[in-house]
């Protein structure tokens, strides 16, 4: 089996090599391009990360393609319906780095609550040690709203309890074992109204696109905070900007943004992006980056050494299992 591994760094090569030693593996440093695919039309499989889109055009570029192994839990960067139509198996990494992402959500919370970035900037850029403008607030005693209590969300709940926070949870399939005197499942609207901080831990689907929209922000406690380490499309960027400007939302910690793939490679602006809507979102993302009390990181919540190795090991195993006729972690076939 010939497999193309995109965005391949040294760690990827080191972990994939022994697990895929019986296959022809081509390592490519960059993201997926049609030119790169054209050089390997006989490839049977590809492994990609979320920075690479793999839609109809990319799929059609590989006539022998049988397997797409994404090195992520989310798979909205892949045209799942078309892959299924073509009989191509798509595998993902359903669980990894739950502790990693949960810890990062709290890193964002603490950065906002204790104004760490502003303090760092003041000391480094201004040489000032004045504290008068840096008053923060405790997490202890605050109410955290956790939307999605799966593998990551449940760890967030556990950490919140350690901080002495009260927790409101929302999930379509609630695990009542997470409940105690300070943690309970409530309706979506009740969570919004009762939380000092709302954190998102659900996958992106068509149904929950813009889960936090103008209506949702209006229902939130005035002066609350938003944390997103899941998917950028869960939040209506324009609505968030308006809520921040009005003070309805006091601040946001965002590890993901709408159209972040375009934002990361703005050469796409020269090539021409797909729609006016995409351009509007890109501009709004830039406005968010420049706002005070907004902390934005480049989609690194998952990126600890331990979690990254887990992703690579599971992905390599997915490819090997598919080649052996026993595909694992299949999201489409």
PyMOL commands that set and color helices and strands:
alter all, ss='L'
color gray80, all
select helices_A, chain A and resi 10-19+34-38+56-60+80-85+98-113+116-126+151-162+176-178+188-194+214-219+232-234+237-246+260-264+267-271+276-289+305-323
alter helices_A, ss='H'
color red, helices_A
select strands_A, chain A and resi 2-5+24-27+45-48+67-70+89-91+143-147+166-170+183-185+197-200+224-228+249-254+294-296+330-332
alter strands_A, ss='S'
color yellow, strands_A
deselect
rebuild
show_as cartoon
